[in-house]
Amino acid sequence: MVTRADIEDMLARTALGDRAAFAGLYRATSAKLLGVAWRILNDRGEAEEVLQEVFVRIWDKADRYHANGLSPMTWLITVTRNLSIDRLRRIKAVGKVQVGDPGEAAAQMADSAPGPEAQVVAAGERARIDACLDELEAVRAVAVRGAYLEGLSYAELAARHEVPLNTMRTWLRRSLLKLRECLNR
């Protein structure tokens, strides 16, 4: 099993241009990051595109990660989440798929279902996250899900919950701290 220290080491070596470390980082984290992107975009093809962008960004900006007590996976997931939300907003702005798009036909033919091992890992992670979300106040858990699973902005969430924008930011920040605390137990 790859540890936090291993990922930090691979990031540090990637920042120095070590291709082997970058390949190891990809092997260790790509499945989880693909899951994050897929959950936000609800489209495996789009999620795979985002994953490619994520690793290009990691290669270019690995030197920006500093081991400061935060998990390296938090940084990687944040990069993935932000790029996924950007992609989701572009898709909503332009419209999804045109009729007769060859990509649409290929997506319908390919079996994009995760394998048994990935399903078991994802189910375990989801159960842990759901248990931690259940520890939050119900309205805050809904806000967290809206932000991180639906890709809603702070402004959209504030309007949905009829609270000021800064209140929503505070809710999300405090909720994420509680979730991190719960997941680290």
Contacts in CASP RR format, 6 or more apart in sequence:
PFRMAT RR
TARGET T0000
AUTHOR 0000-0000-0000
METHOD contacts of the structure
MODEL  1
MVTRADIEDMLARTALGDRAAFAGLYRATSAKLLGVAWRILNDRGEAEEV
LQEVFVRIWDKADRYHANGLSPMTWLITVTRNLSIDRLRRIKAVGKVQVG
DPGEAAAQMADSAPGPEAQVVAAGERARIDACLDELEAVRAVAVRGAYLE
GLSYAELAARHEVPLNTMRTWLRRSLLKLRECLNR
2 28 0 8 1.000
4 71 0 8 1.000
4 72 0 8 1.000
4 73 0 8 1.000
6 28 0 8 1.000
7 25 0 8 1.000
7 28 0 8 1.000
7 29 0 8 1.000
7 72 0 8 1.000
7 73 0 8 1.000
7 76 0 8 1.000
8 65 0 8 1.000
8 67 0 8 1.000
8 72 0 8 1.000
9 21 0 8 1.000
10 21 0 8 1.000
10 22 0 8 1.000
10 24 0 8 1.000
10 25 0 8 1.000
10 28 0 8 1.000
11 21 0 8 1.000
11 25 0 8 1.000
11 58 0 8 1.000
11 62 0 8 1.000
11 65 0 8 1.000
11 72 0 8 1.000
12 21 0 8 1.000
12 62 0 8 1.000
13 20 0 8 1.000
13 21 0 8 1.000
13 22 0 8 1.000
14 21 0 8 1.000
14 22 0 8 1.000
14 25 0 8 1.000
14 58 0 8 1.000
14 59 0 8 1.000
14 62 0 8 1.000
15 62 0 8 1.000
15 63 0 8 1.000
15 65 0 8 1.000
17 59 0 8 1.000
22 55 0 8 1.000
22 58 0 8 1.000
22 59 0 8 1.000
22 62 0 8 1.000
25 58 0 8 1.000
26 55 0 8 1.000
29 73 0 8 1.000
29 76 0 8 1.000
30 51 0 8 1.000
30 55 0 8 1.000
31 118 0 8 1.000
31 121 0 8 1.000
32 73 0 8 1.000
32 77 0 8 1.000
32 125 0 8 1.000
33 51 0 8 1.000
33 54 0 8 1.000
33 76 0 8 1.000
33 77 0 8 1.000
33 80 0 8 1.000
34 47 0 8 1.000
34 48 0 8 1.000
34 51 0 8 1.000
35 47 0 8 1.000
35 122 0 8 1.000
36 77 0 8 1.000
36 80 0 8 1.000
36 81 0 8 1.000
36 84 0 8 1.000
37 46 0 8 1.000
37 47 0 8 1.000
37 48 0 8 1.000
37 50 0 8 1.000
37 51 0 8 1.000
37 54 0 8 1.000
37 80 0 8 1.000
37 83 0 8 1.000
37 84 0 8 1.000
38 44 0 8 1.000
38 47 0 8 1.000
39 149 0 8 1.000
40 47 0 8 1.000
40 81 0 8 1.000
40 84 0 8 1.000
40 85 0 8 1.000
40 88 0 8 1.000
40 148 0 8 1.000
40 149 0 8 1.000
40 150 0 8 1.000
40 151 0 8 1.000
41 47 0 8 1.000
41 50 0 8 1.000
41 84 0 8 1.000
41 87 0 8 1.000
41 88 0 8 1.000
41 91 0 8 1.000
43 107 0 8 1.000
44 107 0 8 1.000
44 112 0 8 1.000
45 107 0 8 1.000
45 112 0 8 1.000
46 87 0 8 1.000
46 91 0 8 1.000
47 84 0 8 1.000
49 87 0 8 1.000
50 80 0 8 1.000
50 83 0 8 1.000
50 84 0 8 1.000
50 87 0 8 1.000
51 80 0 8 1.000
53 83 0 8 1.000
53 87 0 8 1.000
54 76 0 8 1.000
54 79 0 8 1.000
54 80 0 8 1.000
54 83 0 8 1.000
57 79 0 8 1.000
57 83 0 8 1.000
58 76 0 8 1.000
58 79 0 8 1.000
65 72 0 8 1.000
65 75 0 8 1.000
74 180 0 8 1.000
81 148 0 8 1.000
84 151 0 8 1.000
85 151 0 8 1.000
88 151 0 8 1.000
97 103 0 8 1.000
97 104 0 8 1.000
114 122 0 8 1.000
128 183 0 8 1.000
129 179 0 8 1.000
129 183 0 8 1.000
131 182 0 8 1.000
132 178 0 8 1.000
132 179 0 8 1.000
132 182 0 8 1.000
132 183 0 8 1.000
133 141 0 8 1.000
133 144 0 8 1.000
133 145 0 8 1.000
133 179 0 8 1.000
134 141 0 8 1.000
135 178 0 8 1.000
135 182 0 8 1.000
136 144 0 8 1.000
136 175 0 8 1.000
136 178 0 8 1.000
136 179 0 8 1.000
139 161 0 8 1.000
140 171 0 8 1.000
140 174 0 8 1.000
140 175 0 8 1.000
141 175 0 8 1.000
142 161 0 8 1.000
143 157 0 8 1.000
143 161 0 8 1.000
143 168 0 8 1.000
143 171 0 8 1.000
143 172 0 8 1.000
143 175 0 8 1.000
144 172 0 8 1.000
144 175 0 8 1.000
144 176 0 8 1.000
144 179 0 8 1.000
146 152 0 8 1.000
146 157 0 8 1.000
147 154 0 8 1.000
147 157 0 8 1.000
147 172 0 8 1.000
152 160 0 8 1.000
154 165 0 8 1.000
154 168 0 8 1.000
154 169 0 8 1.000
154 172 0 8 1.000
155 165 0 8 1.000
157 168 0 8 1.000
157 172 0 8 1.000
158 164 0 8 1.000
158 165 0 8 1.000
158 167 0 8 1.000
158 168 0 8 1.000
161 168 0 8 1.000
163 171 0 8 1.000
END
